[in-house]
């Protein structure tokens, strides 16, 4: 994920301008957080490329099957963390009562103009506050809108216009973070959307929602993968990596299901027909392997759901429920991913 050091430099500058008494009230006047931290049982940077099976062992590793799940969740979380840093800067600037100013970026040497406004409306939604950042050519680089009581807001970033040195492959890349808290602050919801991911041949779009209530986190979403090759290269086609999951942060456990629907599918009801097991079963048969006992042995870890803990990662799948996983916790029937075609065709832009 792209750095935002020019924004952090700006934070230091404005922080020094704020009276000590006002500093003590920063948290009270502005949201303390704008993201939901996902437990490491579900978010991990060490995942593998989406779905590809390359070994020929008697059974495919659970970490191979589900490593990509944890990596894609990690990608979404990292995008959210970048935007969280920005929102922290916004909070400091808001307390400093700054309306507009311009700084020169240490990264690309270009001037960036920050402008703050109150009382804006987009798409029929009213927001108490807004901050925008423009590159010196007038291109919009960042937009944050928010309300504070209860906390609700949106942050949208184009990394190219924040730092031109990132390269033109980021010119059409957008990160969007939507965050809100319930009025009693017992539930936090975060949705991360990425459009124009720079490594577009592997992953071009992602939409993921995280709902936190107490120690329980529910995560669902889709990443889109153009021309995804699984087992048979002749069957490579655009697919979503659709997932639903739940984590218990207090007990360091998680449960998840993954599907690989075609990107053209127009229903979110994909977890059965396009389960990892069903898709790989069909692909293996397409290369001439038809012994079902052999296939079942190979895909033993692909039977949903999958179980994880913080220490070992993948623990098992299907009916082999590890100790400490209750039936209530492992029941994911109330969750569903997004509609694959909606994610494959999504577009992120600044609010107008």
Secondary structure as the mmCIF struct_conf table of DSSP 4:
data_model
#
loop_
_struct_conf.conf_type_id
_struct_conf.id
_struct_conf.beg_label_comp_id
_struct_conf.beg_label_asym_id
_struct_conf.beg_label_seq_id
_struct_conf.end_label_comp_id
_struct_conf.end_label_asym_id
_struct_conf.end_label_seq_id
HELX_RH_AL_P HELX_RH_AL_P1 UNK A 5 UNK A 17
BEND BEND1 UNK A 18 UNK A 18
HELX_RH_AL_P HELX_RH_AL_P2 UNK A 20 UNK A 23
TURN_TY1_P TURN_TY1_P1 UNK A 24 UNK A 25
HELX_RH_AL_P HELX_RH_AL_P3 UNK A 26 UNK A 29
BEND BEND2 UNK A 30 UNK A 30
BEND BEND3 UNK A 32 UNK A 32
BEND BEND4 UNK A 34 UNK A 35
HELX_LH_PP_P HELX_LH_PP_P1 UNK A 37 UNK A 39
TURN_TY1_P TURN_TY1_P2 UNK A 40 UNK A 42
TURN_TY1_P TURN_TY1_P3 UNK A 45 UNK A 46
BEND BEND5 UNK A 49 UNK A 49
TURN_TY1_P TURN_TY1_P4 UNK A 50 UNK A 51
BEND BEND6 UNK A 57 UNK A 59
HELX_RH_AL_P HELX_RH_AL_P4 UNK A 62 UNK A 95
TURN_TY1_P TURN_TY1_P5 UNK A 96 UNK A 97
STRN STRN1 UNK A 100 UNK A 104
TURN_TY1_P TURN_TY1_P6 UNK A 106 UNK A 108
STRN STRN2 UNK A 111 UNK A 122
TURN_TY1_P TURN_TY1_P7 UNK A 123 UNK A 124
STRN STRN3 UNK A 125 UNK A 135
TURN_TY1_P TURN_TY1_P8 UNK A 136 UNK A 137
BEND BEND7 UNK A 138 UNK A 138
STRN STRN4 UNK A 140 UNK A 148
TURN_TY1_P TURN_TY1_P9 UNK A 149 UNK A 150
STRN STRN5 UNK A 151 UNK A 157
HELX_RH_AL_P HELX_RH_AL_P5 UNK A 159 UNK A 162
HELX_RH_3T_P HELX_RH_3T_P1 UNK A 164 UNK A 166
HELX_RH_3T_P HELX_RH_3T_P2 UNK A 168 UNK A 170
TURN_TY1_P TURN_TY1_P10 UNK A 171 UNK A 172
STRN STRN6 UNK A 174 UNK A 181
TURN_TY1_P TURN_TY1_P11 UNK A 183 UNK A 184
BEND BEND8 UNK A 185 UNK A 186
STRN STRN7 UNK A 187 UNK A 195
BEND BEND9 UNK A 196 UNK A 196
BEND BEND10 UNK A 198 UNK A 199
TURN_TY1_P TURN_TY1_P12 UNK A 200 UNK A 202
STRN STRN8 UNK A 205 UNK A 213
TURN_TY1_P TURN_TY1_P13 UNK A 214 UNK A 215
STRN STRN9 UNK A 216 UNK A 228
BEND BEND11 UNK A 230 UNK A 231
HELX_RH_3T_P HELX_RH_3T_P3 UNK A 233 UNK A 235
STRN STRN10 UNK A 237 UNK A 248
TURN_TY1_P TURN_TY1_P14 UNK A 249 UNK A 252
STRN STRN11 UNK A 253 UNK A 259
STRN STRN12 UNK A 262 UNK A 262
TURN_TY1_P TURN_TY1_P15 UNK A 263 UNK A 264
BEND BEND12 UNK A 268 UNK A 268
TURN_TY1_P TURN_TY1_P16 UNK A 271 UNK A 274
STRN STRN13 UNK A 275 UNK A 275
HELX_RH_AL_P HELX_RH_AL_P6 UNK A 276 UNK A 286
TURN_TY1_P TURN_TY1_P17 UNK A 287 UNK A 288
HELX_RH_AL_P HELX_RH_AL_P7 UNK A 292 UNK A 298
TURN_TY1_P TURN_TY1_P18 UNK A 299 UNK A 299
HELX_RH_3T_P HELX_RH_3T_P4 UNK A 300 UNK A 302
BEND BEND13 UNK A 303 UNK A 304
STRN STRN14 UNK A 306 UNK A 309
TURN_TY1_P TURN_TY1_P19 UNK A 310 UNK A 312
STRN STRN15 UNK A 313 UNK A 317
TURN_TY1_P TURN_TY1_P20 UNK A 318 UNK A 319
HELX_LH_PP_P HELX_LH_PP_P2 UNK A 321 UNK A 322
TURN_TY1_P TURN_TY1_P21 UNK A 323 UNK A 324
HELX_RH_AL_P HELX_RH_AL_P8 UNK A 327 UNK A 330
TURN_TY1_P TURN_TY1_P22 UNK A 333 UNK A 334
HELX_RH_AL_P HELX_RH_AL_P9 UNK A 340 UNK A 344
TURN_TY1_P TURN_TY1_P23 UNK A 345 UNK A 345
#
